[in-house]
């Protein structure tokens, strides 16, 4: 399905959207209109590509009305 507005899909104002680019770039981006962004180093468990993975917030960006967080797998 082709999405207007640069490929972003609308969701409930208090919800989250996840862009899974784990196979290609080894990262997952989470964005939300929530007022409370995650902190660098926060961990998320995300199921992707058939496996449960623990991902660490590596970058947080804020914008008017929300935030996005880039999460990457923890290095051993």
C-alpha positions in Angstrom: 0.0 0.0 0.0 1.3 3.4 -0.9 1.1 5.9 2.0 0.8 9.7 1.6 2.9 12.1 3.5 6.3 10.5 2.9 5.3 7.0 3.8 4.3 7.8 7.4 1.1 6.0 8.5 -1.3 7.8 11.0 -1.9 6.2 14.3 -3.7 7.0 17.6 -2.3 10.1 19.3 -0.9 8.1 22.3 0.3 5.2 20.2 3.7 4.1 18.7 4.9 3.1 15.3 7.9 0.9 14.6 9.9 0.8 11.4 11.8 -2.5 11.3 15.1 -2.2 9.3 16.8 -4.8 11.3 17.6 -7.1 8.4 19.2 -4.3 6.3 20.7 -1.9 8.8 20.6 -3.7 12.2 18.3 -1.2 13.7 14.7 -0.4 14.5 13.1 3.0 14.7 10.3 3.7 17.1 8.3 7.0 16.9 5.4 8.4 18.9 3.4 11.4 19.7 3.8 10.6 23.4 5.1 13.4 25.5 7.7 11.2 27.3 10.6 10.1 25.0 12.9 7.2 26.0 16.4 7.9 27.2 19.7 6.9 25.6 20.6 3.4 26.8 17.0 2.3 27.5 16.3 -1.2 26.4 13.4 -2.6 24.4 12.5 -6.2 23.7 11.3 -6.4 20.1 10.3 -9.4 18.1 11.7 -9.1 14.6 12.6 -11.6 11.9 11.2 -14.5 14.0 13.4 -13.8 17.1 13.0 -11.8 20.3 15.8 -9.2 20.4 17.0 -6.8 23.1 17.6 -3.4 21.5 19.2 -0.4 23.0 18.2 3.2 22.4 21.2 4.7 20.5 19.7 8.0 19.3 16.7 10.1 20.3 15.3 12.9 18.2 12.4 15.2 19.3 10.1 17.1 17.1 7.0 19.2 17.7 4.5 16.8 19.2 6.6 13.7 19.6 9.9 11.9 19.2 11.7 9.1 17.4 14.3 6.7 18.8 16.8 4.6 16.8 17.5 1.3 18.6 20.3 -1.1 17.8 21.2 -4.6 19.1 23.5 -4.6 22.1 27.1 -5.6 21.3 28.4 -8.5 23.4 
